[in-house]
């Protein structure tokens, strides 16, 4: 049986290493999102927006089970200098972007 190793194991170039690092960081970020969703599930707040507390659409959760923002909050960037409140609800970010 032959081992299944990527071609870059021999002597990867700098660009290949950068690409591998970027891919591993994306995987780590996705894993963090899954852990956060699991925590929300155990706290009984899964499916609720972490910014405003509104319910997240089922279609959104089907497309991305780790989604943490409702459609409205997902479209509204956080204002500079304003952070989410502890627990994730009641944040000072307005839906109208004001």
Secondary structure as UniProt FT lines:
FT   HELIX           7..9
FT   TURN            10..11
FT   HELIX           14..43
FT   TURN            46..47
FT   TURN            50..52
FT   HELIX           58..63
FT   TURN            65..66
FT   HELIX           71..75
FT   TURN            80..81
FT   TURN            86..87
FT   TURN            95..96
//
